[in-house]
Amino acid sequence: MSLTIRTVPDQLADVVRERILAGALQPGDPIRQDTLAAELGVSKIPLREALARLEQAGLLTLIPNRGFVVRPMNRSELDEIYALRLKLEPDAVALGAKCATEAERERAIAALSTFKREAADRRGSGGIHNRALHLALIRPSGQNLTSNILEQLHVMADRYVCKHLEPLGRNARADREHDELVEAWLARDTARVKQLMRRHIAGTLKDLHEQLAAPSPSKNRG
């Protein structure tokens, strides 16, 4: 059994990431390092390392003389992320279905169960659990480079996944689509896995285009 050591920067990155995904930190908001370090009881050195990691993950931007700010979501980035996923993910998941061991199949079932169990409160964690499920279907492919690229794409997509799950009924739809996908994956039906994955990614992209194009509701509305 291998142990994963969680460093202080790892834990700090998780804290800031969760605040961004939950909407506590909005696009354009500055990360006030002195205040945050004091709140969390850490020095600024590991905090800066954590923020640099989140910049690499596409969640923050470093602006000269201003510091780190939350990066806004935009259609150009969305299109690039999902275009790459459409090129790589259907084949990787289909190969994963073909090659998965029994232990890997059990992990996929557990990841689906976790995603569904978190349905009551997905605003902050939906992207993380969605990512875990998709990676559980991808990693058995044995394509380490492809898996790592797709993991990074899913990290960058976390905020968009949370945005996608906001409208009423999206959680239930996500459950249905994932149920179908995992059922085909466990049956090693590679042709159907590819079809379902392409449809799932493309459908999410279409919905997000509509959501990002819609005007934001006024904060003053009751």
PyRosetta script that sets phi, psi and omega in degrees:
from pyrosetta import init, pose_from_sequence

init()
pose = pose_from_sequence("MSLTIRTVPDQLADVVRERILAGALQPGDPIRQDTLAAELGVSKIPLREALARLEQAGLLTLIPNRGFVVRPMNRSELDEIYALRLKLEPDAVALGAKCATEAERERAIAALSTFKREAADRRGSGGIHNRALHLALIRPSGQNLTSNILEQLHVMADRYVCKHLEPLGRNARADREHDELVEAWLARDTARVKQLMRRHIAGTLKDLHEQLAAPSPSKNRG")
pose.set_psi(1, 135.2)
pose.set_omega(1, 179.3)
pose.set_phi(2, -102.0)
pose.set_psi(2, 145.7)
pose.set_omega(2, 179.4)
pose.set_phi(3, -108.1)
pose.set_psi(3, 137.2)
pose.set_omega(3, 177.1)
pose.set_phi(4, -101.3)
pose.set_psi(4, 118.8)
pose.set_omega(4, -179.6)
pose.set_phi(5, -88.1)
pose.set_psi(5, 123.3)
pose.set_omega(5, 179.1)
pose.set_phi(6, -93.8)
pose.set_psi(6, 111.7)
pose.set_omega(6, 179.8)
pose.set_phi(7, -78.9)
pose.set_psi(7, 167.6)
pose.set_omega(7, 177.8)
pose.set_phi(8, -60.9)
pose.set_psi(8, -46.5)
pose.set_omega(8, 176.5)
pose.set_phi(9, -59.0)
pose.set_psi(9, -36.2)
pose.set_omega(9, 176.4)
pose.set_phi(10, -58.4)
pose.set_psi(10, -48.5)
pose.set_omega(10, -177.0)
pose.set_phi(11, -67.2)
pose.set_psi(11, -39.3)
pose.set_omega(11, 178.4)
pose.set_phi(12, -66.2)
pose.set_psi(12, -39.7)
pose.set_omega(12, 177.3)
pose.set_phi(13, -60.9)
pose.set_psi(13, -39.5)
pose.set_omega(13, 178.4)
pose.set_phi(14, -63.6)
pose.set_psi(14, -41.0)
pose.set_omega(14, -179.2)
pose.set_phi(15, -62.4)
pose.set_psi(15, -48.9)
pose.set_omega(15, -178.1)
pose.set_phi(16, -67.5)
pose.set_psi(16, -40.1)
pose.set_omega(16, 178.4)
pose.set_phi(17, -58.9)
pose.set_psi(17, -45.4)
pose.set_omega(17, -179.4)
pose.set_phi(18, -62.2)
pose.set_psi(18, -37.8)
pose.set_omega(18, 179.0)
pose.set_phi(19, -67.0)
pose.set_psi(19, -36.4)
pose.set_omega(19, 177.2)
pose.set_phi(20, -68.1)
pose.set_psi(20, -46.9)
pose.set_omega(20, -177.6)
pose.set_phi(21, -66.7)
pose.set_psi(21, -31.9)
pose.set_omega(21, -179.6)
pose.set_phi(22, -81.8)
pose.set_psi(22, -7.6)
pose.set_omega(22, 178.7)
pose.set_phi(23, 88.5)
pose.set_psi(23, 2.4)
pose.set_omega(23, 177.5)
pose.set_phi(24, -67.7)
pose.set_psi(24, -30.3)
pose.set_omega(24, 172.0)
pose.set_phi(25, -112.9)
pose.set_psi(25, 119.5)
pose.set_omega(25, -175.1)
pose.set_phi(26, -96.1)
pose.set_psi(26, 158.4)
pose.set_omega(26, 176.3)
pose.set_phi(27, -51.8)
pose.set_psi(27, 131.6)
pose.set_omega(27, -179.5)
pose.set_phi(28, 91.4)
pose.set_psi(28, -13.7)
pose.set_omega(28, 179.3)
pose.set_phi(29, -67.4)
pose.set_psi(29, 137.6)
pose.set_omega(29, 175.6)
pose.set_phi(30, -78.5)
pose.set_psi(30, 150.0)
pose.set_omega(30, 172.6)
pose.set_phi(31, -93.7)
pose.set_psi(31, 107.9)
pose.set_omega(31, -177.3)
pose.set_phi(32, -84.2)
pose.set_psi(32, 96.0)
pose.set_omega(32, -170.1)
pose.set_phi(33, -63.1)
pose.set_psi(33, -41.0)
pose.set_omega(33, -179.6)
pose.set_phi(34, -62.3)
pose.set_psi(34, -46.6)
pose.set_omega(34, -178.7)
pose.set_phi(35, -65.2)
pose.set_psi(35, -44.6)
pose.set_omega(35, -177.6)
pose.set_phi(36, -67.1)
pose.set_psi(36, -41.4)
pose.set_omega(36, 178.8)
pose.set_phi(37, -62.1)
pose.set_psi(37, -42.0)
pose.set_omega(37, 178.9)
pose.set_phi(38, -66.3)
pose.set_psi(38, -41.0)
pose.set_omega(38, 179.7)
pose.set_phi(39, -62.0)
pose.set_psi(39, -41.3)
pose.set_omega(39, -176.0)
pose.set_phi(40, -90.1)
pose.set_psi(40, -6.9)
pose.set_omega(40, 177.7)
pose.set_phi(41, 70.2)
pose.set_psi(41, 38.5)
pose.set_omega(41, -179.8)
pose.set_phi(42, -129.6)
pose.set_psi(42, 165.6)
pose.set_omega(42, 174.6)
pose.set_phi(43, -81.8)
pose.set_psi(43, 167.5)
pose.set_omega(43, -177.5)
pose.set_phi(44, -75.7)
pose.set_psi(44, -16.6)
pose.set_omega(44, -177.2)
pose.set_phi(45, -65.3)
pose.set_psi(45, -56.4)
pose.set_omega(45, 177.6)
pose.set_phi(46, -65.8)
pose.set_psi(46, -28.5)
pose.set_omega(46, 178.3)
pose.set_phi(47, -66.6)
pose.set_psi(47, -42.5)
pose.set_omega(47, 177.9)
pose.set_phi(48, -62.3)
pose.set_psi(48, -38.6)
pose.set_omega(48, 177.5)
pose.set_phi(49, -62.9)
pose.set_psi(49, -41.5)
pose.set_omega(49, 178.7)
pose.set_phi(50, -63.6)
pose.set_psi(50, -42.7)
pose.set_omega(50, -179.3)
pose.set_phi(51, -66.8)
pose.set_psi(51, -35.4)
pose.set_omega(51, 176.9)
pose.set_phi(52, -64.1)
pose.set_psi(52, -36.9)
pose.set_omega(52, 177.7)
pose.set_phi(53, -65.7)
pose.set_psi(53, -39.8)
pose.set_omega(53, 179.7)
pose.set_phi(54, -70.3)
pose.set_psi(54, -27.5)
pose.set_omega(54, 173.1)
pose.set_phi(55, -66.1)
pose.set_psi(55, -43.2)
pose.set_omega(55, 178.0)
pose.set_phi(56, -63.4)
pose.set_psi(56, -31.2)
pose.set_omega(56, 179.7)
pose.set_phi(57, -80.8)
pose.set_psi(57, -3.6)
pose.set_omega(57, 176.3)
pose.set_phi(58, 87.7)
pose.set_psi(58, 11.2)
pose.set_omega(58, -178.9)
pose.set_phi(59, -94.3)
pose.set_psi(59, -25.9)
pose.set_omega(59, -179.2)
pose.set_phi(60, -125.0)
pose.set_psi(60, 158.9)
pose.set_omega(60, 173.1)
pose.set_phi(61, -127.1)
pose.set_psi(61, 136.5)
pose.set_omega(61, 177.0)
pose.set_phi(62, -94.9)
pose.set_psi(62, 115.9)
pose.set_omega(62, -179.3)
pose.set_phi(63, -106.4)
pose.set_psi(63, 125.1)
pose.set_omega(63, -179.7)
pose.set_phi(64, -54.1)
pose.set_psi(64, 137.8)
pose.set_omega(64, 178.6)
pose.set_phi(65, 64.8)
pose.set_psi(65, 7.7)
pose.set_omega(65, 177.9)
pose.set_phi(66, -128.2)
pose.set_psi(66, -32.3)
pose.set_omega(66, -179.6)
pose.set_phi(67, 98.5)
pose.set_psi(67, -160.9)
pose.set_omega(67, -177.5)
pose.set_phi(68, -81.2)
pose.set_psi(68, 136.7)
pose.set_omega(68, 173.5)
pose.set_phi(69, -130.7)
pose.set_psi(69, 156.7)
pose.set_omega(69, 178.8)
pose.set_phi(70, -70.4)
pose.set_psi(70, 127.0)
pose.set_omega(70, -177.4)
pose.set_phi(71, -75.2)
pose.set_psi(71, 132.4)
pose.set_omega(71, 178.5)
pose.set_phi(72, -71.8)
pose.set_psi(72, 152.3)
pose.set_omega(72, 172.4)
pose.set_phi(73, -77.3)
pose.set_psi(73, 145.1)
pose.set_omega(73, 178.7)
pose.set_phi(74, -149.6)
pose.set_psi(74, 156.3)
pose.set_omega(74, -174.1)
pose.set_phi(75, -66.5)
pose.set_psi(75, -34.3)
pose.set_omega(75, -179.4)
pose.set_phi(76, -62.8)
pose.set_psi(76, -47.2)
pose.set_omega(76, 178.4)
pose.set_phi(77, -64.3)
pose.set_psi(77, -43.6)
pose.set_omega(77, 178.4)
pose.set_phi(78, -55.4)
pose.set_psi(78, -48.9)
pose.set_omega(78, -178.2)
pose.set_phi(79, -61.8)
pose.set_psi(79, -39.7)
pose.set_omega(79, -178.5)
pose.set_phi(80, -67.3)
pose.set_psi(80, -44.5)
pose.set_omega(80, 179.3)
pose.set_phi(81, -59.5)
pose.set_psi(81, -48.9)
pose.set_omega(81, -174.1)
pose.set_phi(82, -76.0)
pose.set_psi(82, -28.2)
pose.set_omega(82, 174.5)
pose.set_phi(83, -64.4)
pose.set_psi(83, -42.2)
pose.set_omega(83, 178.6)
pose.set_phi(84, -67.3)
pose.set_psi(84, -40.0)
pose.set_omega(84, 177.3)
pose.set_phi(85, -61.9)
pose.set_psi(85, -41.8)
pose.set_omega(85, -179.8)
pose.set_phi(86, -63.7)
pose.set_psi(86, -31.4)
pose.set_omega(86, 179.4)
pose.set_phi(87, -75.3)
pose.set_psi(87, -36.6)
pose.set_omega(87, -170.6)
pose.set_phi(88, -103.2)
pose.set_psi(88, -38.6)
pose.set_omega(88, -165.6)
pose.set_phi(89, -72.8)
pose.set_psi(89, -43.7)
pose.set_omega(89, -178.9)
pose.set_phi(90, -56.4)
pose.set_psi(90, -44.7)
pose.set_omega(90, 179.2)
pose.set_phi(91, -67.1)
pose.set_psi(91, -39.8)
pose.set_omega(91, -179.4)
pose.set_phi(92, -65.4)
pose.set_psi(92, -41.7)
pose.set_omega(92, 179.7)
pose.set_phi(93, -68.3)
pose.set_psi(93, -38.6)
pose.set_omega(93, 177.9)
pose.set_phi(94, -64.0)
pose.set_psi(94, -41.5)
pose.set_omega(94, 177.4)
pose.set_phi(95, -66.4)
pose.set_psi(95, -36.9)
pose.set_omega(95, 175.8)
pose.set_phi(96, -60.1)
pose.set_psi(96, -41.3)
pose.set_omega(96, 177.9)
pose.set_phi(97, -61.0)
pose.set_psi(97, -39.8)
pose.set_omega(97, -178.1)
pose.set_phi(98, -70.1)
pose.set_psi(98, -35.7)
pose.set_omega(98, -170.4)
pose.set_phi(99, -101.7)
pose.set_psi(99, -9.6)
pose.set_omega(99, -170.8)
pose.set_phi(100, -59.7)
pose.set_psi(100, 136.3)
pose.set_omega(100, 172.4)
pose.set_phi(101, -81.1)
pose.set_psi(101, 172.7)
pose.set_omega(101, 178.0)
pose.set_phi(102, -62.5)
pose.set_psi(102, -38.8)
pose.set_omega(102, 178.9)
pose.set_phi(103, -63.8)
pose.set_psi(103, -39.7)
pose.set_omega(103, 179.1)
pose.set_phi(104, -69.8)
pose.set_psi(104, -34.7)
pose.set_omega(104, 176.3)
pose.set_phi(105, -65.8)
pose.set_psi(105, -39.3)
pose.set_omega(105, 177.2)
pose.set_phi(106, -65.6)
pose.set_psi(106, -37.2)
pose.set_omega(106, 177.7)
pose.set_phi(107, -65.6)
pose.set_psi(107, -36.9)
pose.set_omega(107, 178.1)
pose.set_phi(108, -65.3)
pose.set_psi(108, -42.5)
pose.set_omega(108, 178.1)
pose.set_phi(109, -62.5)
pose.set_psi(109, -41.9)
pose.set_omega(109, 179.5)
pose.set_phi(110, -65.3)
pose.set_psi(110, -38.9)
pose.set_omega(110, 179.3)
pose.set_phi(111, -65.4)
pose.set_psi(111, -38.9)
pose.set_omega(111, 176.5)
pose.set_phi(112, -64.5)
pose.set_psi(112, -42.9)
pose.set_omega(112, 179.3)
pose.set_phi(113, -61.5)
pose.set_psi(113, -41.5)
pose.set_omega(113, 178.8)
pose.set_phi(114, -65.0)
pose.set_psi(114, -43.7)
pose.set_omega(114, 178.7)
pose.set_phi(115, -58.3)
pose.set_psi(115, -44.6)
pose.set_omega(115, -178.2)
pose.set_phi(116, -70.9)
pose.set_psi(116, -33.9)
pose.set_omega(116, -178.9)
pose.set_phi(117, -67.4)
pose.set_psi(117, -28.1)
pose.set_omega(117, -178.7)
pose.set_phi(118, -87.1)
pose.set_psi(118, 12.2)
pose.set_omega(118, -174.2)
pose.set_phi(119, -61.9)
pose.set_psi(119, -27.0)
pose.set_omega(119, -175.6)
pose.set_phi(120, -69.9)
pose.set_psi(120, -25.9)
pose.set_omega(120, -177.1)
pose.set_phi(121, -146.7)
pose.set_psi(121, 79.4)
pose.set_omega(121, -175.2)
pose.set_phi(122, -101.2)
pose.set_psi(122, -1.4)
pose.set_omega(122, -173.3)
pose.set_phi(123, -58.8)
pose.set_psi(123, -41.2)
pose.set_omega(123, -177.9)
pose.set_phi(124, -94.5)
pose.set_psi(124, -26.7)
pose.set_omega(124, -171.8)
pose.set_phi(125, -114.2)
pose.set_psi(125, -3.5)
pose.set_omega(125, -176.3)
pose.set_phi(126, -58.5)
pose.set_psi(126, -41.3)
pose.set_omega(126, 179.7)
pose.set_phi(127, -63.9)
pose.set_psi(127, -40.1)
pose.set_omega(127, -178.0)
pose.set_phi(128, -65.4)
pose.set_psi(128, -46.5)
pose.set_omega(128, -178.7)
pose.set_phi(129, -72.1)
pose.set_psi(129, -33.0)
pose.set_omega(129, 174.3)
pose.set_phi(130, -62.5)
pose.set_psi(130, -44.4)
pose.set_omega(130, 179.1)
pose.set_phi(131, -61.4)
pose.set_psi(131, -43.9)
pose.set_omega(131, -179.5)
pose.set_phi(132, -61.2)
pose.set_psi(132, -39.7)
pose.set_omega(132, 178.7)
pose.set_phi(133, -65.7)
pose.set_psi(133, -48.7)
pose.set_omega(133, -178.9)
pose.set_phi(134, -61.6)
pose.set_psi(134, -41.2)
pose.set_omega(134, -179.9)
pose.set_phi(135, -68.2)
pose.set_psi(135, -30.4)
pose.set_omega(135, 176.0)
pose.set_phi(136, -65.3)
pose.set_psi(136, -26.1)
pose.set_omega(136, 177.5)
pose.set_phi(137, -87.2)
pose.set_psi(137, -24.8)
pose.set_omega(137, -176.3)
pose.set_phi(138, -86.2)
pose.set_psi(138, -46.3)
pose.set_omega(138, -170.1)
pose.set_phi(139, -58.8)
pose.set_psi(139, -34.5)
pose.set_omega(139, 178.8)
pose.set_phi(140, -62.1)
pose.set_psi(140, -10.6)
pose.set_omega(140, 177.5)
pose.set_phi(141, -62.0)
pose.set_psi(141, -24.3)
pose.set_omega(141, -177.3)
pose.set_phi(142, 79.0)
pose.set_psi(142, 2.2)
pose.set_omega(142, 178.8)
pose.set_phi(143, -90.3)
pose.set_psi(143, 88.4)
pose.set_omega(143, -171.5)
pose.set_phi(144, -63.4)
pose.set_psi(144, -42.2)
pose.set_omega(144, -179.5)
pose.set_phi(145, -64.3)
pose.set_psi(145, -47.5)
pose.set_omega(145, 178.9)
pose.set_phi(146, -61.5)
pose.set_psi(146, -41.3)
pose.set_omega(146, 179.3)
pose.set_phi(147, -62.2)
pose.set_psi(147, -41.7)
pose.set_omega(147, 179.8)
pose.set_phi(148, -66.6)
pose.set_psi(148, -40.2)
pose.set_omega(148, 177.7)
pose.set_phi(149, -63.1)
pose.set_psi(149, -45.5)
pose.set_omega(149, -179.5)
pose.set_phi(150, -66.6)
pose.set_psi(150, -34.6)
pose.set_omega(150, 176.5)
pose.set_phi(151, -62.3)
pose.set_psi(151, -43.7)
pose.set_omega(151, 178.2)
pose.set_phi(152, -63.6)
pose.set_psi(152, -40.0)
pose.set_omega(152, 177.8)
pose.set_phi(153, -63.0)
pose.set_psi(153, -39.2)
pose.set_omega(153, 179.0)
pose.set_phi(154, -69.1)
pose.set_psi(154, -36.0)
pose.set_omega(154, 175.4)
pose.set_phi(155, -60.6)
pose.set_psi(155, -45.1)
pose.set_omega(155, 178.8)
pose.set_phi(156, -66.9)
pose.set_psi(156, -25.6)
pose.set_omega(156, -178.6)
pose.set_phi(157, -86.6)
pose.set_psi(157, -7.1)
pose.set_omega(157, -174.8)
pose.set_phi(158, -50.6)
pose.set_psi(158, -49.1)
pose.set_omega(158, -177.6)
pose.set_phi(159, -64.6)
pose.set_psi(159, -36.5)
pose.set_omega(159, -179.6)
pose.set_phi(160, -69.3)
pose.set_psi(160, -35.8)
pose.set_omega(160, 177.1)
pose.set_phi(161, -64.8)
pose.set_psi(161, -44.3)
pose.set_omega(161, 177.7)
pose.set_phi(162, -61.0)
pose.set_psi(162, -40.8)
pose.set_omega(162, 177.0)
pose.set_phi(163, -62.0)
pose.set_psi(163, -40.9)
pose.set_omega(163, -178.7)
pose.set_phi(164, -65.1)
pose.set_psi(164, -31.6)
pose.set_omega(164, -177.2)
pose.set_phi(165, -83.4)
pose.set_psi(165, -3.4)
pose.set_omega(165, -176.7)
pose.set_phi(166, -65.1)
pose.set_psi(166, -46.8)
pose.set_omega(166, -175.8)
pose.set_phi(167, -63.3)
pose.set_psi(167, 148.9)
pose.set_omega(167, 179.3)
pose.set_phi(168, -58.9)
pose.set_psi(168, 132.3)
pose.set_omega(168, 177.4)
pose.set_phi(169, 95.8)
pose.set_psi(169, -13.8)
pose.set_omega(169, -178.3)
pose.set_phi(170, -68.7)
pose.set_psi(170, -35.0)
pose.set_omega(170, 178.8)
pose.set_phi(171, -59.8)
pose.set_psi(171, -45.5)
pose.set_omega(171, -179.1)
pose.set_phi(172, -64.5)
pose.set_psi(172, -39.6)
pose.set_omega(172, 178.9)
pose.set_phi(173, -66.1)
pose.set_psi(173, -41.4)
pose.set_omega(173, 177.9)
pose.set_phi(174, -61.3)
pose.set_psi(174, -40.2)
pose.set_omega(174, 177.8)
pose.set_phi(175, -61.0)
pose.set_psi(175, -45.2)
pose.set_omega(175, -179.4)
pose.set_phi(176, -62.5)
pose.set_psi(176, -45.2)
pose.set_omega(176, -178.0)
pose.set_phi(177, -65.9)
pose.set_psi(177, -40.7)
pose.set_omega(177, 178.2)
pose.set_phi(178, -68.9)
pose.set_psi(178, -36.9)
pose.set_omega(178, 176.6)
pose.set_phi(179, -58.8)
pose.set_psi(179, -47.6)
pose.set_omega(179, -179.8)
pose.set_phi(180, -62.2)
pose.set_psi(180, -43.1)
pose.set_omega(180, -177.5)
pose.set_phi(181, -64.3)
pose.set_psi(181, -48.3)
pose.set_omega(181, -178.6)
pose.set_phi(182, -67.2)
pose.set_psi(182, -36.4)
pose.set_omega(182, 177.3)
pose.set_phi(183, -60.1)
pose.set_psi(183, -45.7)
pose.set_omega(183, 178.5)
pose.set_phi(184, -66.7)
pose.set_psi(184, -37.7)
pose.set_omega(184, -179.7)
pose.set_phi(185, -64.4)
pose.set_psi(185, -43.9)
pose.set_omega(185, 179.0)
pose.set_phi(186, -67.6)
pose.set_psi(186, -29.6)
pose.set_omega(186, 177.4)
pose.set_phi(187, -80.4)
pose.set_psi(187, -2.8)
pose.set_omega(187, -178.2)
pose.set_phi(188, 58.3)
pose.set_psi(188, 32.4)
pose.set_omega(188, 178.1)
pose.set_phi(189, -87.5)
pose.set_psi(189, 83.2)
pose.set_omega(189, -170.2)
pose.set_phi(190, -63.9)
pose.set_psi(190, -36.1)
pose.set_omega(190, -179.9)
pose.set_phi(191, -64.2)
pose.set_psi(191, -43.9)
pose.set_omega(191, -179.9)
pose.set_phi(192, -70.3)
pose.set_psi(192, -36.6)
pose.set_omega(192, 177.1)
pose.set_phi(193, -58.2)
pose.set_psi(193, -47.3)
pose.set_omega(193, 178.8)
pose.set_phi(194, -59.7)
pose.set_psi(194, -45.4)
pose.set_omega(194, -178.7)
pose.set_phi(195, -61.5)
pose.set_psi(195, -47.0)
pose.set_omega(195, -177.9)
pose.set_phi(196, -66.8)
pose.set_psi(196, -38.9)
pose.set_omega(196, -179.7)
pose.set_phi(197, -67.6)
pose.set_psi(197, -42.9)
pose.set_omega(197, 177.3)
pose.set_phi(198, -60.1)
pose.set_psi(198, -43.7)
pose.set_omega(198, -178.8)
pose.set_phi(199, -65.4)
pose.set_psi(199, -40.0)
pose.set_omega(199, -179.6)
pose.set_phi(200, -63.8)
pose.set_psi(200, -48.2)
pose.set_omega(200, -178.9)
pose.set_phi(201, -66.8)
pose.set_psi(201, -46.9)
pose.set_omega(201, -178.2)
pose.set_phi(202, -64.2)
pose.set_psi(202, -38.2)
pose.set_omega(202, 178.9)
pose.set_phi(203, -66.0)
pose.set_psi(203, -40.4)
pose.set_omega(203, 177.3)
pose.set_phi(204, -63.7)
pose.set_psi(204, -42.7)
pose.set_omega(204, 179.0)
pose.set_phi(205, -60.9)
pose.set_psi(205, -44.2)
pose.set_omega(205, 179.5)
pose.set_phi(206, -60.6)
pose.set_psi(206, -45.6)
pose.set_omega(206, 179.4)
pose.set_phi(207, -61.6)
pose.set_psi(207, -41.9)
pose.set_omega(207, -177.6)
pose.set_phi(208, -68.1)
pose.set_psi(208, -34.3)
pose.set_omega(208, 174.9)
pose.set_phi(209, -57.6)
pose.set_psi(209, -44.8)
pose.set_omega(209, -179.4)
pose.set_phi(210, -66.9)
pose.set_psi(210, -40.4)
pose.set_omega(210, -179.0)
pose.set_phi(211, -67.3)
pose.set_psi(211, -42.3)
pose.set_omega(211, -178.6)
pose.set_phi(212, -72.1)
pose.set_psi(212, -24.6)
pose.set_omega(212, 178.6)
pose.set_phi(213, -80.3)
pose.set_psi(213, -22.6)
pose.set_omega(213, -177.3)
pose.set_phi(214, -74.5)
pose.set_psi(214, 143.0)
pose.set_omega(214, 177.2)
pose.set_phi(215, -64.9)
pose.set_psi(215, 142.8)
pose.set_omega(215, 178.3)
pose.set_phi(216, -71.8)
pose.set_psi(216, 137.4)
pose.set_omega(216, 177.5)
pose.set_phi(217, -65.9)
pose.set_psi(217, 145.1)
pose.set_omega(217, -179.1)
pose.set_phi(218, -64.2)
pose.set_psi(218, 138.2)
pose.set_omega(218, 179.5)
pose.set_phi(219, -67.9)
pose.set_psi(219, -17.9)
pose.set_omega(219, -177.0)
pose.set_phi(220, -86.3)
pose.set_psi(220, -8.1)
pose.set_omega(220, -179.2)
pose.set_phi(221, -72.7)
pose.set_psi(221, 141.9)
pose.set_omega(221, 179.5)
pose.set_phi(222, -90.5)
pose.dump_pdb("model.pdb")
